[in-house]
Amino acid sequence: GYGLALSAGSFGGDPYVNGIASFSFFKDWSVIHTNLGYLKDRATWGIGLEQLVYAPRIYAILETFGERGDMPTQHAGIRFWVIPNRFQIDSTVGRQSGEPAQRFYSVGLRFLF
């Protein structure tokens, strides 16, 4: 199946709008996420893959995103459902292109009610 979403708001005082589409393949084992948006005076974009590695708890994630006129950012990581469909922890390592290129790390928590 697929899912569609639209978000709008303010980021650092600058208005944005973002359209999101997700597409599921192989009975949800693979999900591709895409987005197109506009922030301040630039178009934004992103594409990612969420791949089930060990059902139902562990997913691998890959993503690249950026703004028109800038080098893209890539990151990869793991998502782990501590309590399936309720509580998730994720961690990524990324690389922001440019001169100089920068590495970053993230850790996230997600609670679903």
Secondary structure, 3 states (H helix, E strand, C coil): CEEEEEEEEEECCEEEEEEEEEEEECCCCEEEEEEEEEECCEEEEEEEEEEEEECCCEEEEEEEEEECCCCCEEEEEEEEEEECCCEEEEEEEEEECCCCCEEEEEEEEEECC
